[in-house]
Amino acid sequence: MSLPAAPSAAATILLNFSLLIARRFLEALNAAYEPILDACHNSVTRIEIDGKICRLHRKGAAPSDKGPIVVPGSRGALSYLIDPVRDMKQSLWSLPHGAGRKWNRKSTQQRLKAKYSAKALTQTVLGSAVICEDRDLLYEEAPEAYKNIESVIADMVQAGLIKVLATLRPLITYKVRMEKQRLAGWNMTPIEIPPKSPAGLPPDTTAATKA
């Protein structure tokens, strides 16, 4: 395989993996599904700029030239379905792929382990459930570790870059389950996970908002 073709092939493999994970998850829930969109935020893309063929490297950035995309908040915040609305050349046809971290992973653990028990982090302020048997990861990706997604979205709207189509409320955040016999090799300790999602979760994951 030629070097220029390698990033495209890698992106195709990753897309197929993400579709496989989504399919298995939804089939486990006996839910009907239909793929709607998928946006990679680490990629190398072939693009034409001023008549020249270039390679656009996005690291932690979502494409703005592929139609609507989801910009996630933390597991304890809303995510946003947005539509790019203007020429994106100035921003290299890219947008933030999420709220972005406020604290690095090590700092987050140091700040939050004395504040929360691991079990307390298996449910968010939105009432959603968190499934994650890696204690370190459970702390590292706590909602407090991320910036305010509302501010990120508001800045893009004010700059005339996007239009908000809908908000998405998380019901379950699934990170990792480890088989007990494998835990020692991964240096992980299992934690108690609620057997069911908390009662009173919102029935719909999507609520329309005014742009």
KOLLUMVO-24071 format. One line per 3 residues: their letters; for each residue x, y, z of C-alpha. Coordinates in Angstrom, 3 decimals, decimal comma. Each point is the difference from the previous one (the first is absolute). Layout:
N
a) X:Y:Z ~ ...
% end
This chain:
211
msl) 0,000:0,000:0,000 ~ 1,323:3,446:-0,895 ~ 0,622:2,519:2,786
paa) -2,705:2,450:-1,240 ~ -2,570:-2,808:-0,015 ~ 0,769:-1,190:3,533
psa) -1,966:2,679:1,938 ~ -3,096:-0,617:-2,118 ~ 0,210:-3,745:0,565
aat) 0,479:0,502:3,750 ~ -3,030:2,309:0,154 ~ -2,104:-2,610:-1,813
ill) 1,052:-2,689:2,480 ~ -0,832:2,242:2,974 ~ -3,390:0,898:-1,488
nfs) -0,825:-3,694:-0,377 ~ 1,048:-0,663:3,597 ~ -2,205:2,821:1,311
lli) -2,954:-1,304:-2,012 ~ 0,598:-3,504:1,343 ~ 0,083:1,236:3,616
arr) -3,201:1,999:-0,510 ~ -1,734:-2,945:-1,659 ~ 0,914:-2,451:2,766
fle) -1,061:2,474:2,693 ~ -3,378:0,671:-1,595 ~ -0,636:-3,667:-0,752
aln) 0,656:-0,767:3,691 ~ -2,824:2,447:0,766 ~ -2,222:-1,588:-2,674
aay) -0,226:3,461:-1,553 ~ -0,546:0,888:-3,637 ~ 2,677:2,228:-1,466
epi) 1,125:1,824:-3,116 ~ 3,442:1,644:-0,470 ~ -0,468:3,748:-0,455
lda) 3,391:1,655:0,386 ~ 3,548:-0,742:1,094 ~ 2,723:2,633:0,391
chn) 3,612:-0,829:0,746 ~ 1,992:2,590:1,991 ~ 3,514:-1,342:-0,658
svt) 0,635:-0,322:-3,711 ~ 2,038:0,884:-3,062 ~ -2,224:1,053:-2,893
rie) 0,771:0,702:-3,647 ~ -1,293:3,497:-0,827 ~ 0,403:2,584:-2,759
idg) 1,055:3,495:1,134 ~ 0,449:2,778:-2,584 ~ 0,410:-2,554:-2,764
kic) 2,579:-2,075:1,875 ~ -0,529:-3,500:1,375 ~ 0,891:0,014:3,693
rlh) -0,283:-2,252:3,037 ~ -2,041:1,496:2,836 ~ 1,000:-1,438:3,379
rkg) -2,720:0,300:2,638 ~ 1,040:-0,794:3,570 ~ -2,900:0,330:2,394
aap) -2,063:1,849:-2,624 ~ -3,142:-1,033:-1,853 ~ -0,575:0,679:-3,719
sdk) -2,297:2,893:-0,839 ~ -0,403:-0,958:-3,655 ~ -1,917:-3,262:0,480
gpi) -3,368:1,329:1,150 ~ -1,440:-0,065:3,535 ~ 2,167:-1,358:2,832
vvp) -0,393:-0,699:3,703 ~ 2,126:2,043:2,409 ~ 0,039:-1,928:3,295
gsr) 0,004:1,488:3,450 ~ 1,144:-2,094:2,953 ~ -1,919:-3,057:1,170
gal) -1,778:2,346:2,401 ~ -0,981:2,630:-2,573 ~ -2,025:0,331:-3,168
syl) 1,527:-0,562:-3,419 ~ -0,931:2,071:-3,037 ~ -0,974:-0,921:-3,548
idp) 1,237:2,909:-2,103 ~ 0,088:1,017:-3,648 ~ 2,941:2,036:-1,407
vrd) -1,411:3,094:-1,728 ~ 2,848:1,893:-1,659 ~ 3,171:-0,325:-2,033
mkq) 2,481:-1,760:2,271 ~ 3,225:0,753:-1,842 ~ 1,164:2,367:2,737
slw) -0,365:-2,790:2,569 ~ 1,355:-2,686:-2,364 ~ -3,415:-1,640:-0,397
slp) 0,088:-1,151:3,640 ~ -1,909:0,502:3,245 ~ 0,501:-1,040:3,643
hga) -0,833:-3,669:0,480 ~ -1,165:0,496:3,567 ~ 0,124:2,131:3,109
grk) 3,713:-0,659:0,494 ~ 1,826:-0,819:3,216 ~ 0,365:2,547:2,782
wnr) 2,358:-2,179:2,065 ~ 2,415:-2,672:-1,187 ~ -0,631:-3,598:1,024
kst) 2,498:-0,169:2,867 ~ -1,164:3,303:1,464 ~ -3,630:-1,106:-0,230
qqr) 0,715:-3,114:2,041 ~ 1,842:2,029:2,633 ~ -2,824:2,536:0,251
lka) -2,959:-2,359:0,075 ~ 1,009:-3,204:1,787 ~ -0,236:1,722:3,368
kys) -3,306:1,600:-0,986 ~ -1,954:-2,941:-1,438 ~ -0,202:-3,735:0,513
aka) 0,215:-2,095:-3,164 ~ -3,599:-1,123:0,492 ~ -1,190:3,617:0,165
ltq) 1,363:0,572:-3,505 ~ -2,143:-2,769:-1,512 ~ -2,960:2,394:-0,165
tvl) 0,020:3,565:-1,338 ~ -1,936:3,121:0,984 ~ -2,168:-0,639:-3,070
gsa) -1,065:-3,341:1,463 ~ 1,916:-2,015:-2,599 ~ 1,916:-3,174:0,812
vic) 3,768:-0,455:-0,499 ~ 1,382:-3,489:-0,642 ~ 3,766:-0,034:0,516
edr) 1,954:-2,598:1,990 ~ 3,328:1,784:-0,414 ~ 0,207:2,161:3,136
dll) 2,643:2,360:-1,376 ~ -1,958:0,603:-3,205 ~ -3,172:0,592:2,002
yee) 1,700:2,956:1,725 ~ 1,991:1,186:-3,028 ~ -3,163:0,553:-2,051
ape) -2,164:1,463:2,746 ~ -2,172:2,931:-1,151 ~ 2,028:2,535:2,027
ayk) 3,083:-0,779:-2,120 ~ -1,570:1,632:-3,065 ~ -0,763:3,537:-1,086
nie) -3,524:1,380:-0,118 ~ -1,545:-1,289:-3,243 ~ -2,612:2,774:-0,014
svi) 2,771:2,609:-0,175 ~ 1,744:-1,864:-2,836 ~ -3,223:-0,176:-2,012
adm) -0,926:3,626:0,754 ~ 3,400:1,185:-1,263 ~ -0,448:-1,854:-3,302
vqa) -3,534:1,359:-0,435 ~ 1,193:3,539:0,731 ~ 2,808:-0,386:-2,543
gli) -2,552:-1,019:-2,625 ~ 1,533:-3,452:-0,478 ~ -2,914:-2,264:0,907
kvl) -3,729:-0,385:0,491 ~ -1,277:-2,179:2,862 ~ -2,436:-2,662:-1,210
atl) -0,637:-1,988:3,190 ~ 1,343:-0,931:3,415 ~ 0,730:-3,571:1,114
rpl) -0,342:-1,177:3,604 ~ 2,105:-3,020:1,019 ~ -1,838:-2,968:1,490
ity) 2,930:-2,415:0,366 ~ 3,739:0,607:-0,302 ~ 1,736:-3,305:-0,713
kvr) 3,785:-0,048:0,284 ~ 1,306:-3,441:0,973 ~ -0,914:-3,245:1,720
mek) 2,804:-2,363:0,932 ~ -0,256:-3,751:0,548 ~ 1,078:-0,784:3,542
qrl) 2,723:-2,385:-1,131 ~ 1,557:2,756:-2,121 ~ -0,043:2,756:2,614
agw) 3,370:-0,865:1,514 ~ 1,730:0,246:-3,367 ~ -1,571:3,410:-0,618
nmt) 0,754:1,240:3,524 ~ -3,673:0,872:0,512 ~ -2,334:-0,532:2,937
pie) -3,698:-0,616:-0,652 ~ -2,546:2,370:1,498 ~ -3,667:-0,518:0,657
ipp) -2,125:0,982:-3,015 ~ -3,745:0,643:0,399 ~ -1,873:-2,937:-1,599
ksp) -2,517:2,337:-1,609 ~ -0,124:3,561:-1,228 ~ -1,392:2,297:2,714
agl) -3,753:0,456:0,006 ~ -1,417:3,150:-1,460 ~ 2,364:0,344:-2,942
ppd) -1,350:2,186:-2,799 ~ -1,761:-2,141:-2,646 ~ 1,477:1,879:-2,946
tta) 3,692:0,556:-0,716 ~ -0,618:2,922:-2,307 ~ -1,669:3,318:0,653
atk) -0,255:2,629:-2,693 ~ 1,318:3,463:0,759 ~ -0,339:3,345:-1,690
a) 3,051:1,065:-1,987
% end
